């Protein structure tokens, strides 16, 4: 009796089962895959859990040098304000400076 040798696409001889192409499998075949003894279950690899955060001692550390208010500047930045307002503000400052110079030189009465 002659034995028929079948060739697999991977080139292996008739010693093992070829891998299944699951892209064309039906829902029924996929649901019954666990019944096939040739398919080994895959163990999920889980990473070690790590500590997320702890608030212990943070308050004491923060108060060692004191909780300080943010420094305020004499002239706060106008970044982010309305451009129309900034243009008007610039012209108003220029007019104010002109008026103050006129008063200083005596060309104008104090307003």
C-alpha positions as CSV (number, residue, x, y, z in Angstrom):
1,X,0.0,0.0,0.0
2,X,1.5,3.3,-1.1
3,X,1.2,6.3,1.2
4,X,0.2,9.5,-0.5
5,X,2.4,12.4,0.4
6,X,0.7,15.7,0.5
7,X,2.6,18.9,0.3
8,X,1.5,22.0,2.3
9,X,2.0,25.5,1.1
10,X,4.7,26.0,3.7
11,X,6.7,23.2,2.1
12,X,6.4,20.7,5.1
13,X,5.6,17.1,4.4
14,X,2.7,15.2,5.8
15,X,4.0,15.2,9.4
16,X,1.9,18.0,10.8
17,X,-1.3,19.8,10.4
18,X,-1.2,23.1,8.4
19,X,-2.2,26.3,10.1
20,X,-5.9,27.2,9.6
21,X,-6.8,30.2,7.6
22,X,-9.4,31.8,9.9
23,X,-10.1,34.7,7.5
24,X,-12.7,32.5,5.6
25,X,-14.0,30.6,8.7
26,X,-17.7,30.8,9.5
27,X,-19.1,32.0,12.8
28,X,-19.9,28.4,13.7
29,X,-16.4,27.2,13.0
30,X,-14.9,30.0,15.0
31,X,-17.2,29.3,18.0
32,X,-16.2,25.6,17.9
33,X,-12.4,26.2,17.7
34,X,-11.9,25.3,21.3
35,X,-13.1,21.8,20.6
36,X,-10.1,21.2,18.3
37,X,-7.3,19.5,20.3
38,X,-4.7,20.7,17.8
39,X,-5.1,24.3,18.8
40,X,-3.3,25.2,21.9
41,X,-4.8,27.9,24.2
42,X,-2.7,31.0,24.4
43,X,-1.9,32.3,27.9
44,X,-2.3,36.0,28.4
45,X,0.8,37.6,29.7
46,X,0.0,40.2,32.4
47,X,2.5,42.8,33.5
48,X,3.2,43.4,37.2
49,X,0.9,46.1,38.7
50,X,2.6,49.2,39.9
51,X,1.6,51.8,42.5
52,X,-0.1,54.8,40.8
53,X,0.3,57.6,43.4
54,X,0.5,58.4,47.1
55,X,-0.2,61.8,48.7
56,X,1.7,60.8,51.9
57,X,4.0,63.6,53.1
58,X,3.3,65.9,50.2
59,X,1.6,68.6,52.3
60,X,4.5,68.7,54.7
61,X,7.0,69.0,51.9
62,X,5.0,71.8,50.3
63,X,4.9,73.8,53.5
64,X,8.6,73.5,54.4
65,X,9.5,76.6,52.3
66,X,6.0,78.0,52.6
67,X,3.2,78.2,50.1
68,X,3.8,81.5,48.4
69,X,1.4,83.6,46.3
70,X,2.4,84.1,42.7
71,X,4.3,87.2,42.1
72,X,2.2,90.0,40.6
73,X,3.8,92.4,38.2
74,X,3.0,96.2,38.1
75,X,1.8,96.0,34.5
76,X,0.2,92.7,33.7
77,X,0.7,91.4,30.1
78,X,-2.0,92.3,27.6
79,X,-1.4,89.1,25.6
80,X,-4.7,87.4,24.9
81,X,-6.8,90.6,25.2
82,X,-8.9,92.0,22.4
83,X,-6.7,93.5,19.6
84,X,-9.2,96.4,19.1
85,X,-8.8,97.3,22.8
86,X,-5.0,97.0,22.6
87,X,-4.8,99.4,19.6
88,X,-7.1,101.9,21.3
89,X,-5.1,101.6,24.5
90,X,-1.8,102.3,22.6
91,X,-3.3,105.5,21.1
92,X,-4.8,106.6,24.4
93,X,-1.4,106.2,26.1
94,X,0.3,108.3,23.4
95,X,-2.3,111.1,23.8
96,X,-1.8,111.0,27.6
97,X,1.9,111.3,27.2
98,X,1.5,114.3,24.9
99,X,-0.8,116.0,27.3
100,X,1.6,115.5,30.2
101,X,4.5,116.8,28.2
102,X,2.4,119.9,27.3
103,X,1.6,120.6,30.9
104,X,5.2,120.1,31.9
105,X,6.4,122.6,29.3
106,X,3.6,125.1,30.2
107,X,1.8,125.0,26.9
108,X,-1.4,123.7,28.5
109,X,-3.3,124.2,31.7
110,X,-3.5,121.2,34.0
111,X,-6.4,119.1,33.1
